[in-house]
Amino acid sequence: NLMELLMIEGVFIKDLATHTDERGFFREIIRVTDDFFKEGFGQWSHSLVYHGVTKAWHIHKVQIDWWYVASGVLRVVLHDTRHDSPTYRETMEFLMGDNQRPQALRVPPGVAHGCKCVNGPAHLFYMTSNVFNPEDEGRIPYNDPTIGYDWLKGPTIK
């Protein structure tokens, strides 16, 4: 069952320009003036995810996350839990990292998010709109039946 890429309300994916020459490349990720980043900076974090590891589901009431995968490949999955959203209960998945379109991701509050490292280790750099607040660090079990996402599935056979 191939899951179609659906755009969840309030989720933004920013395509990133890469400037390459014989020395390597330069890639700008986020500017403070981007509409994509209008809520501003709270904290910058780096997560190393080993091959095969799944981290799911995280959810916030207030905090916004911005993700960038610097190396490795993550299968990123988002699920809209906001009852008042036009995309309520929609799920979207895509790959971020090596050999993928260079992108930064914005995850709004109320959107459950998780990832599985499909080529690792992977380095995930992420900013949050607020500093760490345990009161806003929600968790949903990875196998929650209301979401119904299979984290153990392999790649689509084509």
N, C-alpha and C positions, 0 to 999 in steps of 0.2 A: 504494500500500500504506500505509494509515493505521496509524501506530504507536499502540497503546493506551498510555495513561498507566499505567505500572506503578510501584508503590512499591518501591524497592530497600531491603533490610534496612539499618537504620542511617541512612538518609537521612530527614531531617525537614524539613518545610515548615511554617513558623510564619506563620499569617495575622496581619496587623498591623492594629490599630485606627487609624483616621484620624479626627481631630477637626477639622472644617472650619467656618469662619465667614467673614465678609466680609473678614477680614485674610489668609486663606490657610488653611493646615492645619498641624497638629502630628501627627507619627507617631513613636511609640516603636518602636525596632527590636529591641534586645536589652538585657536586664538581666542583671547578674552572677548573680542568683538564679534565672534560668530553667534548668530541666532541659535545655533546648535548648542551653545554653551552659555546661554543668557542667565541661567540660574547661578552660575559662578562656582568658585572653587572652595572646597572644604578640606579635602585630604587627597593625597596621591599615594597609591599603593602598587606593589609589584607582587604577583603571585606566580610561583613556579608550579606547574602541573605536570606530573609524570604521565608517561604514555599509559593509556587505558583507564585513567582515573576519571570518575564522574563527580561533579560537584553540583548538587541540585536538591531542592529548589530553594532559592533565596528570594525574599520579597521585602519591600520597604513601604511604609506608610507615607513618608515624607521625602526621603533621600532619592536623588537621581544619580545614576551611575553612567559613566562614559568609559567604554572599553576600547583597548587597542592591543592586538596580539602582535608582538614583535618577532617571535619565532615559534616554530612548531605549528600545529594546526588544531584548532578547537572546533568542535561541532557545538554551536551556540543555539539554544532553544529558549524561546520566550512564550509565555502564556498569559493572556489578559484575564485577570481576576476581578476587574472593576465592573460592578453591576451596571453602572450608568454609562459605560463605554459602548460605542457602536460596534466595537470588535470584541465584546465580552465573550470569553471562552474560546477565542481563536488562538491557535498555536502556530508559531513560525519557527523554522530552523534554517540555518545556513552555516557555512564554514568561514572561519577567519584565520588568517596567518599566512604561512609560506605558500606560495604559488596560488594564492587567492587574490581577488581584487583588494588593493590596499584601502582599508576602510576604518573608520571609527564609528562606534555604536553608542547611541543614547538610549538608556532604559529608564522610563518614567516610574514614579511610584505606582504600586498596584499591579505591576507586571512582574510575574514570577519569572526568574531567570536562572539558567544553569548552563553547564558546559561539560563536554566530554573531550578529553585529549585523544585525538585519533592519530596524531603523529607528534611524538614528543621526545624530550620534554618540551612544553610550551611555556612561553613567558607572556603573561597577561599583565599589562599595565592598565590600571584603572583609576580614574578620579571619581570622587563623590562630592555631592553638593554640600555635605555637612561632614564634620568630624565624626568618628565612630561613636555611635550611641546604641548601647545594647537594647534600649527600649524600641528601637526602629529596625532591629535585626531579626526579621521574621524568617521562619523556616517552614517548609512544607515537605512531607516525605517524598522521596524521589519516585515512589510508586503510587502516589495519590491517585485513586480511581476517578476522581472528578476531572483530573487533567488527562489521565490515560496515555501518557507518553512512555514509549518503550526505550529506555536508556541502553538496553542490552542489544538492540538490533544492530546489525552490521550495515555496511554501505548498500545502497540500492543496486540490484543486479540489473544491468541493461543489456 
